[in-house]
C-alpha cells in the first residue's frame, strides 16, 4: 500500500469514526427542548444537526495534515480489516451526501427556471435582492436560491395585500435571506452522516424549519412597530388565496406559506407581547477557526499523528 493511499484511508476512517461518535451526541440532544428567541433556536438546531459533519470534516483535515507531515515514507506497513471498512463507510457517507446535494440543487434550479420563464421584474422597497412577480394559481412568496437569491411573489399576493402588509411580508423573506436559510437547508439536506437515514432526521429538519419560520416572522417588526400584526393579517389573506386542498410543500426554498395550518403562527404574532427580539449573531465560528489554527501547529500535529497511529494499531 502506498503512503498516499494509507494517508487517505486513515483520513476517511477518522471521518467515519468521528461522525459516528458525534451522531450519538446529536441523538442525545435531539429530544431536548430548545428555548430562547426563534433565531437562536434555529441556529442551535442547525448547529446540532450539522455537528457530525462539521466535527468529522474538521478533525479529518487535522489528521490529514498531521499524516501528510509526519507519516514515514515507506510502503511496507500493513493495515487490519477495520480501517478499510471505516474508509469505505466514509466514502458511502460522502458519496450519498453529494448525490442528495445534487438533487436539491437540481430541484432549486428547475423551480427557479419554471417561475422565471414567465416572470416580470418588479421594484419592491424592503428587499435587497432582485424581485419578480409571477402569475401562479398558488399564492407563492418565496426567496429562492443559495448564493444569489431571488424573491418570487405571486401577482395575486401583490394585488391583495396593502403596503403595510406587503412590507411585513418582505421583511419576513429578507430575514430568511439575511440568515442564509436556503443554504442551511441545503447543508442539512446533504449532511454526510447516518442521521440522514434515521427517523430523527425528519424531526430535526421539521424543528429547524419551524424555528426558522418563527425567526423570519419576528423580522416583520423591522417593517414597523406593528409589523408582526401586519404579517399576521397578510398570512391570513395569503392562505385564503390558496386553492382548497392544495399545498406547495415541495418548494425547495424558503416560502411564506406552503398550505399548512397557520393557527400557531398567527397566535404567536398576535400575542400581546409580540415576538421576542432577535439576538445578535454569535462569534463561535471565529473561535472555532482560532482553535483549529492552534491545533494546526507542528507540535500538536505530531502528537495527533502519534495518537491516531496508536489507535490504528489497536484496530482489528
C-alpha positions as CSV (number, residue, x, y, z in Angstrom):
1,X,0.0,0.0,0.0
2,X,1.4,3.4,-1.0
3,X,1.9,6.1,1.6
4,X,-0.6,8.4,-0.1
5,X,-3.3,5.7,-0.1
6,X,-2.7,4.9,3.5
7,X,-3.0,8.6,4.5
8,X,-6.2,8.9,2.5
9,X,-7.6,5.7,4.1
10,X,-6.7,6.9,7.6
11,X,-8.3,10.3,7.0
12,X,-11.5,8.7,5.7
13,X,-11.6,6.2,8.6
14,X,-11.2,9.1,11.1
15,X,-14.0,11.0,9.3
16,X,-16.3,8.0,9.7
17,X,-15.4,7.4,13.3
18,X,-15.8,11.0,14.4
19,X,-19.1,11.1,12.5
20,X,-20.4,8.0,14.3
21,X,-19.3,9.2,17.7
22,X,-20.9,12.7,17.3
23,X,-24.1,11.2,15.9
24,X,-24.6,9.7,19.4
25,X,-24.3,13.2,20.9
26,X,-26.9,14.5,18.4
27,X,-29.3,11.7,19.3
28,X,-29.0,12.6,22.9
29,X,-29.6,16.3,22.2
30,X,-32.5,15.7,19.7
31,X,-35.1,15.1,22.4
32,X,-34.3,18.3,24.3
33,X,-36.5,21.4,24.0
34,X,-34.6,24.4,22.7
35,X,-35.6,27.6,24.5
36,X,-35.0,31.3,23.7
37,X,-35.7,33.6,20.8
38,X,-36.6,31.9,17.5
39,X,-33.4,33.0,15.7
40,X,-31.3,31.5,18.5
41,X,-33.3,28.3,18.4
42,X,-32.8,28.0,14.7
43,X,-29.1,28.4,15.0
44,X,-28.8,25.9,17.8
45,X,-30.9,23.3,15.9
46,X,-28.9,23.7,12.7
47,X,-25.6,23.5,14.6
48,X,-26.7,20.3,16.4
49,X,-27.9,18.8,13.1
50,X,-24.6,19.6,11.3
51,X,-22.4,18.7,14.3
52,X,-21.3,15.2,12.9
53,X,-20.4,16.6,9.5
54,X,-18.6,19.6,10.9
55,X,-16.7,17.7,13.5
56,X,-15.8,14.9,11.1
57,X,-14.6,17.3,8.4
58,X,-12.6,19.5,10.9
59,X,-10.8,16.6,12.6
60,X,-10.4,14.8,9.3
61,X,-8.5,17.8,7.9
62,X,-6.3,18.0,11.0
63,X,-5.5,14.3,10.8
64,X,-4.8,14.5,7.0
65,X,-2.4,17.4,7.7
66,X,-0.6,15.6,10.5
67,X,-0.1,12.4,8.5
68,X,1.0,14.3,5.4
69,X,3.7,15.9,7.6
70,X,4.8,13.1,9.9
71,X,3.9,9.7,8.3
72,X,7.1,7.8,7.5
73,X,7.7,7.5,3.7
74,X,7.8,3.7,3.4
75,X,5.3,1.4,2.0
76,X,5.6,-1.8,4.0
77,X,3.1,-1.0,6.7
78,X,0.0,-3.2,6.7
79,X,-3.4,-2.4,8.0
80,X,-6.2,-4.5,9.5
81,X,-9.8,-5.0,8.4
82,X,-11.4,-2.2,10.4
83,X,-9.5,0.6,8.8
84,X,-10.6,-0.1,5.2
85,X,-14.1,-0.8,6.3
86,X,-14.4,2.6,8.1
87,X,-12.9,4.3,5.0
88,X,-15.4,2.6,2.7
89,X,-18.2,3.7,5.0
90,X,-16.9,7.3,4.9
91,X,-16.9,7.1,1.1
92,X,-20.6,5.9,1.2
93,X,-21.5,8.8,3.5
94,X,-19.7,11.4,1.4
95,X,-21.0,10.0,-1.9
96,X,-24.6,9.9,-0.8
97,X,-24.2,13.4,0.5
98,X,-23.1,14.7,-2.8
99,X,-26.0,12.9,-4.5
100,X,-28.6,14.4,-2.2
101,X,-27.0,17.8,-2.7
102,X,-27.1,17.5,-6.4
103,X,-30.8,16.6,-6.3
104,X,-31.6,19.6,-4.1
105,X,-29.6,22.0,-6.3
106,X,-31.3,20.5,-9.4
107,X,-34.8,20.9,-7.9
108,X,-34.0,24.5,-7.0
109,X,-32.7,25.2,-10.5
110,X,-35.8,23.7,-12.1
111,X,-38.2,25.5,-9.9
112,X,-36.4,28.8,-10.4
113,X,-36.3,28.3,-14.1
114,X,-40.0,27.5,-14.3
115,X,-41.0,30.6,-12.3
116,X,-38.7,33.0,-14.1
117,X,-39.9,31.7,-17.6
118,X,-43.0,33.9,-17.4
119,X,-41.9,36.3,-14.6
120,X,-41.7,40.1,-14.7
121,X,-39.2,42.1,-12.7
122,X,-40.7,44.3,-10.1
123,X,-39.3,47.0,-7.8
124,X,-40.1,46.3,-4.2
125,X,-38.9,48.5,-1.3
126,X,-37.9,46.4,1.6
127,X,-35.8,43.7,-0.1
128,X,-32.2,43.7,-1.1
129,X,-32.5,41.1,-3.8
130,X,-34.0,41.0,-7.3
131,X,-37.8,40.5,-7.2
132,X,-40.1,39.0,-9.8
133,X,-43.8,38.8,-10.0
134,X,-45.4,35.6,-11.4
135,X,-48.9,34.6,-12.3
136,X,-49.5,31.4,-10.4
137,X,-52.5,29.6,-9.0
138,X,-50.9,29.2,-5.6
139,X,-50.0,32.5,-3.8
140,X,-46.3,31.9,-3.9
141,X,-44.0,34.2,-1.9
142,X,-40.5,32.6,-1.8
143,X,-36.9,33.6,-1.6
144,X,-35.2,31.0,-3.8
145,X,-31.5,30.4,-4.4
146,X,-28.4,29.8,-2.3
147,X,-25.8,32.4,-3.1
148,X,-27.7,34.9,-5.3
149,X,-31.3,34.5,-4.1
150,X,-34.3,36.0,-5.9
151,X,-37.6,36.9,-4.5
152,X,-40.6,35.4,-6.2
153,X,-44.1,36.8,-5.4
154,X,-47.4,35.9,-7.0
155,X,-49.3,38.7,-8.6
156,X,-52.4,37.9,-6.6
157,X,-50.5,38.5,-3.4
158,X,-49.4,41.9,-4.6
159,X,-52.9,42.8,-5.6
160,X,-54.5,41.6,-2.3
161,X,-52.1,43.0,0.3
162,X,-51.8,46.6,1.2
163,X,-48.5,48.4,1.6
164,X,-48.1,47.7,5.3
165,X,-48.8,44.0,4.9
166,X,-46.5,43.8,1.9
167,X,-43.8,45.5,3.9
168,X,-44.2,42.8,6.6
169,X,-44.0,40.0,4.0
170,X,-40.8,41.4,2.5
171,X,-39.2,41.8,6.0
172,X,-40.1,38.2,6.6
173,X,-38.4,37.0,3.4
174,X,-35.5,39.3,3.9
175,X,-35.0,37.6,7.3
176,X,-34.6,34.3,5.5
177,X,-32.2,35.8,3.1
178,X,-30.0,37.5,5.7
179,X,-29.7,34.3,7.7
180,X,-28.9,32.2,4.7
181,X,-31.7,29.8,5.4
182,X,-31.7,28.3,1.9
183,X,-28.0,27.4,2.2
184,X,-28.6,26.0,5.7
185,X,-31.4,23.9,4.3
186,X,-29.0,22.6,1.6
187,X,-26.3,21.8,4.1
188,X,-28.8,20.0,6.4
189,X,-30.2,18.0,3.5
190,X,-26.8,16.8,2.3
191,X,-25.1,16.3,5.7
192,X,-22.8,13.2,5.3
193,X,-23.9,11.2,8.4
194,X,-26.1,8.3,9.4
195,X,-28.7,10.6,10.9
196,X,-30.0,11.2,7.4
197,X,-31.1,7.6,7.3
198,X,-32.8,7.7,10.7
199,X,-36.4,8.8,11.5
200,X,-35.0,11.5,13.8
201,X,-33.6,13.3,10.7
202,X,-37.1,14.4,9.6
203,X,-38.0,15.6,13.1
204,X,-34.8,17.7,13.4
205,X,-35.5,19.2,10.0
206,X,-39.1,20.0,10.9
207,X,-38.0,21.6,14.2
208,X,-35.4,23.7,12.4
209,X,-37.9,24.8,9.7
210,X,-40.4,25.9,12.4
211,X,-37.7,27.8,14.3
212,X,-36.5,29.4,11.0
213,X,-40.1,30.5,10.1
214,X,-40.6,31.9,13.6
215,X,-37.4,33.9,13.3
216,X,-38.4,35.3,9.9
217,X,-41.9,36.1,11.4
218,X,-40.1,38.0,14.1
219,X,-38.3,40.1,11.5
220,X,-41.6,41.6,10.4
221,X,-41.1,44.2,13.2
222,X,-38.4,45.7,11.0
223,X,-41.2,46.9,8.7
224,X,-42.7,49.0,11.5
225,X,-43.9,48.9,15.1
226,X,-46.9,46.8,14.3
227,X,-45.2,44.7,11.7
228,X,-46.0,41.4,13.4
229,X,-49.7,42.3,13.4
230,X,-49.5,43.2,9.7
231,X,-47.7,39.9,8.9
232,X,-50.5,38.0,10.7
233,X,-53.1,39.8,8.6
234,X,-51.1,39.1,5.4
235,X,-50.7,35.4,6.3
236,X,-54.5,35.0,6.7
237,X,-55.0,36.8,3.3
238,X,-52.4,34.6,1.5
239,X,-53.9,31.5,3.0
240,X,-57.4,32.5,1.7
241,X,-55.9,32.9,-1.8
242,X,-54.6,29.4,-1.9
243,X,-56.7,26.7,-3.7
244,X,-58.6,24.4,-1.4
245,X,-56.7,21.2,-0.6
246,X,-53.6,22.4,-2.4
247,X,-50.2,22.8,-0.9
248,X,-46.7,23.7,-2.1
249,X,-44.7,21.7,0.5
250,X,-42.2,20.6,-2.2
251,X,-40.9,24.2,-2.8
252,X,-37.1,23.8,-2.4
253,X,-36.7,27.2,-0.7
254,X,-37.9,29.5,2.0
255,X,-41.6,30.3,1.5
256,X,-44.0,32.5,3.4
257,X,-46.8,29.9,3.1
258,X,-47.0,26.3,1.8
259,X,-50.6,25.4,2.6
260,X,-50.0,24.3,6.2
261,X,-52.1,25.3,9.2
262,X,-51.4,28.9,10.3
263,X,-53.1,28.8,13.7
264,X,-49.9,28.7,15.8
265,X,-48.0,31.3,13.7
266,X,-50.9,33.7,13.8
267,X,-51.4,33.3,17.5
268,X,-47.7,33.8,18.1
269,X,-47.7,37.0,16.0
270,X,-50.8,38.5,17.6
271,X,-49.7,37.6,21.2
272,X,-49.9,40.7,23.4
273,X,-46.2,40.7,24.0
274,X,-45.3,40.3,20.3
275,X,-42.3,38.3,19.1
276,X,-39.1,38.2,21.1
277,X,-36.1,40.3,19.9
278,X,-33.7,38.6,17.6
279,X,-30.4,38.0,19.3
280,X,-27.1,39.1,17.7
281,X,-25.1,36.6,15.7
282,X,-22.7,34.6,17.9
283,X,-18.9,34.7,17.3
284,X,-18.4,30.9,17.8
285,X,-17.3,30.3,14.2
286,X,-14.4,32.7,14.8
287,X,-13.5,30.9,18.0
288,X,-13.7,27.6,16.2
289,X,-11.3,28.8,13.5
290,X,-8.9,30.0,16.2
291,X,-8.9,26.6,17.9
292,X,-8.2,24.9,14.5
293,X,-5.3,27.2,13.9
294,X,-3.8,26.4,17.3
295,X,-4.4,22.7,16.6
296,X,-2.5,23.2,13.3
297,X,0.8,23.8,15.0
298,X,3.5,21.3,14.2
299,X,3.9,20.1,17.8
300,X,0.2,19.4,18.2
301,X,0.0,17.8,14.7
302,X,2.9,15.5,15.7
303,X,1.1,14.4,18.8
304,X,-2.1,13.9,16.9
305,X,-0.2,11.7,14.4
306,X,1.1,9.6,17.3
307,X,-2.3,9.2,18.9
308,X,-4.0,8.2,15.7
309,X,-1.2,5.7,14.8
310,X,-1.6,4.1,18.2
311,X,-5.4,3.8,17.7
312,X,-4.9,2.3,14.2
313,X,-2.5,-0.4,15.6
314,X,-5.2,-1.3,18.2
315,X,-7.9,-1.9,15.5
316,X,-8.5,-5.4,14.3
